[in-house]
Amino acid sequence: MKSGRKISELIQDLQSIDEQWETVFLNEEKREKETEEKLDRLLNVLRQELKAEEPETVREYLRLLKVRNETAEKLIKTAKSMLQIYMEFSLLRELEDRSDESVRGLLSTIYNKYIVRFEQGYLNNFANKKYDEEVLGNLVACITYLTDYYIARSYTMQGIIKDLEDESGLSQENCEYWGELIEQNYSMLKMNYIVSELGKIKKRLYD
């Protein structure tokens, strides 16, 4: 367990703050600010651990720390839900293991044919030739979501790269390439985002 010591420390902290923290967590009761902060940190550490370890390994470690079975189950379930986007990037991580060029080629295709500009049917045909259509569709949706997130909040290049490393699990070099795609098309992406948001507002008004 790479983060075993940190997990142990956070659980000890929670116990010292509130001996009933497990009951509070399981019943989703209102938590004190300090308890909430420690729980958030614990879940984030568990999220990182689950990128490399099987849930059963993490579960066994939590049990060694005298965490109740139901608490361990809920902690793992919650941390796994925080990995949803990370899991969708498994295709890119598999490609990275084979070749950086494969990752960059796919990212470039998605941005040029779907996100920055749109070519009807291109990705469906592309998927049929090389990838599972559902897997590619989920990947594109996640890339679109993250791109909109960065654009909406005017992330800096370094901020984008750091977050991409965490969210995708790709190497720094490939995250830098991804960040450059956003940077190169920033004005167009910003305009697309604004138009999309205006469209949502218009729809709400008419509904």
Secondary structure, 3 states (H helix, E strand, C coil): CCCHHHHHHHHHHHHHHCCCHHHHHHCCCCCCHHHHHHHHHHHHHHHHHCCCCCHHHHHHHHHHCCCCHHHHHHHHHHHHHCCHHHHHCHHHHHHHHHCHHHHHHHHHHHHHHHHCCCCCCHHHHHHHHHCCHHHHHHHHHHHHHHHHHHHHCCCCHHHHHHHHHHHHCCCHHHHHHHHHHHHHCHHHHHHHHHHHHHHHHHHHHHC
